[in-house]
Amino acid sequence: MKVHLLPALDDNYMYLLIDEKTKTAAIVDPVEPQKVVKAVKDEGVTLTTVLTTHHHWDHAGGNNDLVAMVKGLTVYGGDDRIGALNQKVKHGDEFKIGELNVKCLSTPCHTSGHICYYVTGEPDQDKVVFTGDTLFVAGCGKFFEGTPQEMYRALIEVLSLLPSTTKVFCGHEYTASNLTFAQHVEPNNDAIKEKLAWVKSQRSANKPTIPSTIGEEFTYNPFMRVKEESVQSHVGTQDPVETMGALRKEKDGFKAKV
């Protein structure tokens, strides 16, 4: 299994997922189709599949052009608003890309039809999850079409149950601002300080901060830490769902100095 990061627009990431055994590939959220076609050619693989996390333009906006450029693509997604969709999926659905196994995880909140894709190969290979705008490194997506309860379910009852070593490939390069907010929430958290220093170094060199792992997110992502006393005390409640909602509301108005 190989994951090729393809930066797009201002701060988006597309991901070319390759099964190295069969030279078969899928593209996650191909908003810039020309870049995708070039990457497929450069890698010498056959693109068969589009994995769309959600319907927003900066993720699904390239689907129609890509299916016109590359014939015969299967376009997966969980929302009828997704362009060129021809294989609608729901929570728990599974399929293959070459010999890689893909499991669909329904995570409604950012949008009502948001799907994360959990991918596994051979037992000794890394496990990966493409989280779109549900889980970011050190953050989560805005609750455009959902509730704190839904994001709690998505992060704590779905994604957090994946193996801790699972690599997280999210939809945007928001890590620096997310960690600045995390440090505001937990100023004494050393994991946040260490990660933020590394992220600033990466970004100054124009390098990505993706991926993280599920296990790492539990150490510095306040939205994954809503059961922790240090996070709950920041918002003044002992209820993790209320903590989720209060954190998101505060983050929506937070001005990060990065």
Disulfide bonds with the S-S distance in Angstrom:
none
